[in-house]
Amino acid sequence: MNQNTKQSQERCSCHRATIGSPYKLRDWIDFDKISWNQLSSNPNAIHILEQNMDKIVWYMLSSNPNAIHILQQNSYKIDWFCLSKNPNAIHLIEKYLDKIDWNQLSKNPNAIHILEQNLDKINWVYLSMNPNAIHILENNIDKVDWCWLSKNPNAIHLLEKHSDKIDWFYLSLNPNAIHILEKNIDKIKWHWLSLNPNAIHLLEKNLDKVNWFNLSSNPNAIPLIEQNLDKISWINLSINPNIFELDYAFLKECMDILREELMMKAWHPSRINKWLDAGMEMEDIY
């Protein structure tokens, strides 16, 4: 094995937790300004967190959907309040129902089957924002909290039917409500719209109304953020999953390793001998 291959394998090994979708920080990100508190909840920061375990903020990590393997290996550090809203932690939640927080669980889009079996424990305010709870909410319309429902991306049909109950603060957050907001520009709450991933075109036309603190965590606002680094919040930017980009050099290295391993196995002498014993001619093999 040559030295380059060995080094590539070592690099792939240290990124093993993110193999298949390796990320690197964008070149313009000042890592010294990153908040470890917020970074602990960033789903694309797992490889950095694994290399800096002493800097992890565990209650924030407990809500990170891509950190389940780390949490399972450090179960005594889990914050069950935050884990209760983690969509990828359902198997842990089901195993430790006595530890969960039902208020937070009511937000969890993957916990619907648990909530349906425990209707008396549901927090209806938080359930109203749960995108997978629409059928429960429709069957309990008297319990709906219309403020929180206004930010629910799957509740547009209910909001259009009951437009008098819309809360425009929360609707401004709703990624599926852009068509409603565009027809009611005067009702937009720009502070909250700055968080809306589908509102970039509106924000670009109204830069004087943008809230840069909130925009810093907007995953679709990276071009705007890069052009206005003097205005952003580095704390909020640390949450933004798109401060990372795919590391194509890493992907190529891993593919080269896989290609070499495949060739070594495919053309191993023992395999060739089996083919020859089976009656194949050498020229047929090559």
N, C-alpha and C positions, 0 to 999 in steps of 0.2 A: 504493500500500500504506500503511495507516495505521500510526502509531507503535506501537500495541499489538500488531499482527500482527508487525511487525518485531522487537519485543522478545521475543515468544513464539517466533519462529523461531530467534532467537539462543539462547534458553534450550533449545529442543529440540536445537539443534545441539551445545551443550556436553554434552548428555546422550545424544548419538547412540549411544554404545556400549551404552546400556541401553534404547534406544527399544523400546516394546512392553511393558516391565516396569520402569518407573522406580521407584526407591525413595528414601525419605527417612528419616533417623533419627527414631525416636520422640521426642516432645517432652521426655520426662523423661531422655533420655540426655545425660550431661555429656561433651561431646566432648573436653574437656581431660583426661579420665581414660582415654580410649581408648588402647589400645596399638597402635602402628603395626605392630609385629611381628605380632601376632595378626590385626589388621585386614587385613593383606596376604593372608591365606588365607581371608578371609570372602567367599563367592561373591556376596553382595549389595552389596559395597562398591566395585565396579568403578568407578563414576562418581566416587567420592571419590578413589580411588587414581589415576585418570587425571588428576585435577586437582592431585595432590600426588606427582608422580613421584619427587621427591627424597626422599620419606619411605618409599618402598616398600622392604620387606625382601624381596629377590629369591628367597632360598631358600624363604621362605614362600609367595610369589606363585607359585612353580613348581608348587605342589600345588593351586592354586586353579583349579577346573574352568571358571570363567567368565573367566579371564584369558589364554586362549590367544592372542588377537589382540595383547595387550601383549607376551607372551613372544616371539611370532614377530617382532615389530618390534625386540626387544632380545635376540636369540638368544644373544649373547655373555654375557648375564647369567643365563642359565638354569642352575639347579642340577639336574643330571640325576638325582641321587639322589632328589630330591623329585618331579621331573617323572615319574619312572618309575611312581609310583602315581596320577598324574593321569588320571582316566577319559576326559577329553576331549582327551588329548594323543597318542592312538594313532598318528595320522598322522606325528607328529614322532618318536615312538618307533620306528616301523617304518623310518623313514628313517635313523635313527642308532642302530641296534642295538648298535653297539660302545661307545656311551656310557651305556647304561642300567644300572641296578642290578637284578639279577635277584631279589634279596630283596624289594625294593619292588614290582617288577613282579608278583610272585606275589600281591600284595594287590589288584592292579588288576582290577576286575570286567569291564573291556572288553578285557583282554589275553588272554583265554582261547585264542584261535586261535594266538597267538604262543607261549604256554606249552605248548600241546598239541604244537607242533612242536619244543619244546626241553625235554622232560621231565627230562633230565639236569641242567638248570640251575634247576629249580624249588626253591624253599624250601618244604618241605612244612608247616612250622609256620605260615608266613604264608598259604600257599594254603588252609589249613584254615579261615581266616576269610573267604575269598573267596566271596561269595554266588553267583557264577556258576560255581563250580568243583565243584559237588556231584557231577556225573557223573564227574569225574576222581577225586574222593575216594572215591566208592563203588567204583570199580574198583581203588583202591589203599588199601583200608581199613587195611592194616598200617602205612601211612605217615601216617595221620591223627594230628594232635595234638589230643587231646580237650579240652584247655584252650581252645585257640583256636577249635575247632569249636563250643564251647559258646556263643560269642557270634555265631555265623553264623546270620543270620535265616532262611536257607533250609535249615537242617540240623535242624529240629525233629523230623522223622520219625526221623532217625538217633539223636538224643538221647533221644527217648522209647523207642526200641528198646534203647538201651544206657544206661539211666538211671544205672547204677552208675558210669559213666565221666564223668558230668557234673561240670564244675568250676563251683561255685556262684558264685564270684567273677565269672567271665566270663558265666555265664548271666544274672546280674543285669543285665548290659549288653544282653542280647538283646531287641530290641523285639517279637519274635514269641513270646517265652517267658512272657508275662505269666500265661497260664493255669496254667503249671507253677509259677511263683513264688507265685501266690495260694494254691496248695495246699500250699506249703512255706514259709510266712512265716518260720519259725524259721531257715531256711537262707539267707535273703536277705542279701546284703552291701550294706548301705544306702549305703555310700560310692560303690559303682559303680552302684547303682540310681538314684542321683541324676542320672546321665547318660542314663538310659533314657527316650527320648521318649514311650513308651507307658505309663509308670509314674506319671504325674502324680497319678492318683486315689489311689494307694498313698502317695505322698509327702505329699499334702495331709492324709492321715489320720495321718501319722507325722512331723510337722514337727520333732520333737525328734531324729529320726534322720537328717534331711537333711544332706548335705554341701554347704554353700553354695558352696564353691569349684567343685565339679563341676556343681552345678545351674546355675551361671551360664552355662554353655555349652549347656544343654539347650534346644533350639529350642521346645519346647512348654511351657516353664516361665515364659514372659514375665509372666503375671499374678502368679505367686508372687514373681518377681524384683522386679517393680515395687513390690510391697507390703513388700519387705524390702531396700531399697537399702543399708541399713547393714550387711548381712551378706554382700553379694555380692563376687565378685572381678571387678574391672574388666578385668583381663587376660583372664580367661576369657570375660567378657561380650563382649569385642571379637571373639571367634570366632563368636559366636552370630548366625546369619543373620537371626533375627527381631528383632534390635534395629532393623531397618529395617521400614518398612511402605510399602505402595503410596501413591504421591503422586498422589491423584486429581485435584488441581488441575492438575498437570502433564499428566496424561492428557487432561483436558478441553482444555487449551491446544493440545495436539498434534492432537486430533481437530478442533478449530476450524480449525487451519491446513490440515489435510487437506481439510476440507469447503470452505474458501475456494478452495484450489488446484483441487479437483475442479470447482467451479462455474465458475471462470475458464476452465478447459479446455473444459468442456461447452458453455458459452455464448460461446465465442470467435467473433468475427464471421466468421472464415474457415470455421468449421464450419457456422454458420448459412447462409452463402452456398452451401455445398455442398448443404445440404438443399434450399434454394430452387431451385438449378440442377437438382436431381433431381426437381423437380415438386411439392415440398411447399408448402403454403400457410402464410403466417405464423401464421394462427390455429391451424393444426395443431401448429406448433412450440411455441407458448406455451399 
